[in-house]
C-alpha cells in the first residue's frame, strides 16, 4: 500500500469521526436521526466527536467508543464509531461489519451512511472511491447533515477532486458549527493553488485553538508541504519532527507504528541530496514495524517499502548493483505475494525506473515508468525526466505539465511540483 493510500485510509477513518455538528440545532435542511434512545450514548458520542474535532486521538477515544456501545448495544452509529477507533485494520473491519449488520434496523440516514462507507472501511480502503456515489445521493436527501459533507470532502481529496472537496468543506462549515479541523482541511486548497504562506498561517492559527495533547496530522503535514513547495527543507523536516514527538508522547505508536513519519522524512532527505540521513530514516522507521500490532501482511508491505526506499537511496549514492539487488527483492516479493500483491506492480516499475534513470539507462527507465502510477505526480515527474533525457521535448513538456495540473493530496506533489513547474515553462 502506497503512502497515499495510507494517508487516505487515515483521513477517511478520522473524517468518519468528525461529526460534532450532527447535533447543531441551527443547521438548515434535513439531518440524520440517531436511533438510540439512550441520553448517555448520545452524550458520550458528543464527547468523542469533540475530541476528534480537536485532533485528540489515541486510546482514550477507544475507551469512549466502548462506553457508547455499552450504553446502547443496539446503537448502530455507536458501533460504527467503535470500529473507526480500533488500533488495527483487522479489528476495524470486524467491528465495522457488525455496525453494517446492525444498521439494517437503524434510521434511513444512519443506515445508508454506514452501508455507503463499506468500501472505505474494508480491505483497508483500497476501493474508497466507490463510496462517493452513495454519499453524494445521501447528501442530496440530507442537505443539513454535516457528517456527509465532511466525509465527502475527504473522499474527494483522496480522489484528486480538489474543487469538489473545497465545496464540500465549505458546506460543512456553513452547516456549522465551524471547526478547526475543517478549517485545516480548507487550507489544503490554498496549498494546491500556490498560496503557501496563507495556508501556513491558517494551520498556525488553527493550532493555537487546539487543547493540550492534540496530535494534528493535517496541520503538521500541511505545514511540511507548504515549506517543500517553497524549498525550505529544514523547516519541512522540523514540522515532521514535531509531529513525531507528539505522536509518541500521546502513545499513538502503540496503535500504529511511527514508520510513516520516518518514511516521509526519508523521502524529503532523499530528494534533497541528504542521502545518509535518508537511509537512516528509512531504517529507523522500519524498526518500529516488527514488534507492532500490525497484521503480518501489513508488516510485509512495510518491509517492501524499506527495500524500495533503500533501492532509491542506493541509486542516488551511485551504488547501482546494490540498488538493483533491492529492486529485484521487491519484484520477488510481488511475484510471491499472490493476487493481493499485484496492486504493487506500479510501485516496482517506479523504483526500477528510478534506478535506471540514476544509472543513465534512459530507454530502460522509460519503459518501466510508463507502467508506474501515472496518477502519482512523482512517478509522472520521473517519466517526464526520462522523456527529456531521450530528447523527446514535446512529450517531456506535456508530462511535466501533468504534474503541475495534478490535485494529488500527498507528499509526492510538493516534492515534484517545483521542478515540474520550471520545466513546463522552460522547455
Secondary structure, DSSP 8 states (H G I E B T S, - for coil): --HHHHHHHHHHHHHHH--GGGG-TT--S---------HHHHHHHHHHHHHHHTT--SHHHHHHHHHHHHH-TT-HHHHHHHHHT-SSHHHHHHHHHHHHHHGGGS-HHHHHHHHHTHHHHSGGGTTTTHHHHHHHHHHHH-TT-HHHHHHHHHHHHHTT-HHHHHHHHHHHHHHS---HHHHHHHHHHHHHTT-HHHHHHHHHHHHHTS-TT---HHHHHHHHHHHHHHT-HHHHHHHHHHHHHHHHHTTGGGTS-THHHHHHHHHHHHHTT-HHHHHHHHHHHHTTTTTSS--HHHHHHHHHHHHHHHHHHHHHTT-HHHHHHHHHHHHHHHHTSTGGGGGGHHHHHHHHHHHHHHHT-HHHHHHHHTTS-TTSHHHHHHHHHHHHHTT-HHHHHHHHHHHHH----SHHHHHHHHHHHHHHHH-
